Amino acid sequence: MTTDGFIPAHGGFQALKSYQKAVIVYDATVRFCDRFIAKRGDRTRDQMIQAARSGKQNIVEGSQFSGTSKEIELKLTNVARASLAELAEDYRDFLRLRGAEEWPATHPYAQRLRALNRQPGAGYETFRKGIEHEDPLIAANVILGLTRVTCFLLDRQLKHLEKAFIEEGGLRERMTRARLDRRAQQRGHTP
């Protein structure tokens, strides 16, 4: 969305790397739960899918709010980050309860996952082999790795939002500047 007033362009969440990774994490989590988590009698399945969805959807909502409320954008981006941290812990629980651990950074599969994440335009297809692996411990580690990358991207995004707010202010400051600029123009002055 573009505007000539004090409400800046907003939305555009599809271009955010955090959103792109969150979509992969959501799709992967739904498929993982369908395959490896009991459909009945286990709240974990619903909680994991909801956490993955919350991560993705709060990025969208925060992006849409960014035009009128940097505070809400920051809060919703942080909610996305917190939801994905919860999801990561669910995957760690899944591994621990099966006597497995999260891959250390030196693990060959973790290194391969890192390399795949560096590919421009990496999407679900890029990670399909690991996400849909028949071994649930491998699939869980792959999705956990993708979730951690998404959390890292959201941490960077939060820092960027914080810096932008400090430098540019929020809606009230933009409104005041726009009104003062308009008054100056009406008087024939250019600020």
C-alpha positions in Angstrom: 0.0 0.0 0.0 1.3 3.5 -0.8 0.2 6.8 0.6 1.0 10.5 0.4 -0.1 11.3 3.9 1.3 10.5 7.3 0.4 6.8 7.2 3.4 5.1 5.6 3.4 2.2 3.2 2.6 -0.9 5.2 1.9 -4.6 4.6 4.3 -6.3 2.3 4.8 -9.2 4.7 5.3 -11.6 1.8 8.7 -10.1 1.2 9.9 -10.7 4.8 12.3 -13.6 5.1 10.8 -14.2 8.5 7.4 -14.7 7.0 8.7 -16.9 4.2 10.4 -19.2 6.7 7.3 -19.1 9.0 5.2 -20.4 6.1 7.6 -23.3 5.7 7.5 -24.0 9.4 3.7 -23.9 9.5 3.3 -26.2 6.5 6.0 -28.6 7.9 4.4 -28.7 11.4 1.0 -29.5 10.0 2.4 -32.4 8.0 4.6 -33.5 10.9 1.7 -33.6 13.3 -0.5 -35.5 10.8 2.2 -38.1 10.5 3.7 -38.4 14.0 1.4 -36.9 16.7 -1.8 -38.7 17.7 -4.9 -37.0 16.4 -7.0 -37.9 19.4 -6.3 -37.5 23.1 -3.1 -35.4 22.6 -3.3 -31.7 23.0 0.3 -31.4 21.8 -0.8 -31.7 18.2 -3.2 -28.8 18.4 -0.8 -26.7 20.4 2.1 -27.3 17.9 -0.1 -26.4 14.9 -1.5 -23.4 16.7 2.0 -22.2 17.7 3.2 -22.5 14.1 0.1 -20.7 12.9 0.4 -18.0 15.5 4.0 -17.4 14.4 3.0 -16.9 10.8 -0.2 -15.0 11.3 1.3 -12.5 13.8 3.9 -11.5 11.3 1.1 -10.8 8.9 -0.9 -8.8 11.4 2.1 -6.9 12.7 3.0 -5.9 9.1 -0.5 -4.7 8.5 -0.6 -2.6 11.7 2.8 -1.1 10.9 1.2 1.9 9.1 -0.6 3.2 12.1 1.0 1.6 15.2 4.7 0.7 15.5 4.0 -0.3 19.0 1.5 -2.9 17.9 3.8 -4.0 15.1 6.5 -4.6 17.6 4.2 -6.4 20.0 2.8 -8.7 17.3 6.2 -9.5 15.9 7.3 -10.4 19.4 4.2 -12.6 19.8 5.3 -14.4 16.6 8.7 -14.9 18.0 7.4 -16.2 21.3 5.0 -18.6 19.5 7.8 -20.0 17.5 10.0 -20.4 20.6 7.1 -22.4 22.1 7.0 -24.5 19.0 10.8 -25.1 19.1 10.4 -26.4 22.7 7.7 -28.8 21.6 10.0 -30.3 19.0 12.8 -30.5 21.6 10.3 -32.3 23.9 9.4 -34.7 21.1 13.1 -35.5 20.6 13.9 -35.8 24.3 11.0 -38.1 25.0 12.3 -40.4 22.3 15.8 -40.4 23.6 17.2 -38.1 20.9 18.6 -34.6 21.0 18.7 -31.5 18.9 21.5 -31.7 16.3 24.5 -29.7 17.4 25.9 -27.1 14.9 28.6 -29.6 13.9 26.2 -32.4 12.9 26.5 -33.0 9.1 22.7 -32.7 8.7 22.7 -29.4 10.6 25.4 -28.1 8.3 23.4 -29.2 5.3 20.3 -27.5 6.6 22.3 -24.3 7.1 23.6 -24.5 3.5 20.1 -25.0 2.2 18.8 -22.0 4.2 21.4 -19.8 2.5 19.9 -20.6 -0.9 18.0 -17.6 -2.4 14.3 -18.3 -2.6 14.6 -21.5 -0.5 11.0 -22.8 0.0 9.3 -25.9 1.2 10.5 -27.9 -1.7 14.1 -27.1 -0.8 13.6 -28.8 2.6 11.0 -31.4 1.6 13.3 -34.4 1.8 14.1 -33.6 5.5 10.7 -32.4 6.5 9.0 -35.4 5.1 11.7 -37.9 6.1 10.3 -41.3 7.3 12.4 -41.1 10.5 10.4 -38.7 12.8 13.6 -37.8 14.6 15.2 -36.5 11.4 12.0 -34.7 10.4 11.7 -33.1 13.9 15.3 -31.9 13.8 14.9 -30.4 10.3 11.7 -28.5 11.4 13.3 -27.5 14.6 16.3 -26.1 12.6 13.9 -24.1 10.4 12.1 -22.8 13.4 15.3 -21.6 15.0 16.2 -19.8 11.8 12.8 -18.1 11.8 13.3 -17.1 15.4 16.7 -15.6 14.5 15.2 -13.7 11.6 12.5 -12.4 13.9 15.1 -11.3 16.5 16.8 -9.3 13.7 13.5 -7.9 12.6 12.6 -6.8 16.2 16.0 -5.0 16.4 15.3 -3.2 13.1 11.9 -2.2 14.2 13.3 -0.8 17.5 15.9 1.2 15.6 13.4 2.5 13.1 11.1 3.6 15.9 13.9 5.4 17.7 15.0 7.2 14.5 11.6 7.9 13.0 9.1 7.9 15.8 5.5 6.6 15.6 2.2 7.7 14.2 1.7 10.6 16.6 5.0 12.2 15.6 4.3 11.7 11.9 0.8 13.2 12.4 2.3 16.3 14.2 5.0 16.7 11.5 2.4 16.4 8.7 0.2 19.0 10.4 3.1 21.4 11.0 4.3 21.0 7.5 0.8 21.7 6.2 0.5 24.9 8.3 3.9 26.1 7.1 2.9 25.5 3.4 -0.4 27.4 4.0 1.6 30.3 5.3 3.9 30.1 2.3 6.9 28.7 4.1 8.8 25.6 3.4 10.0 23.8 6.5 
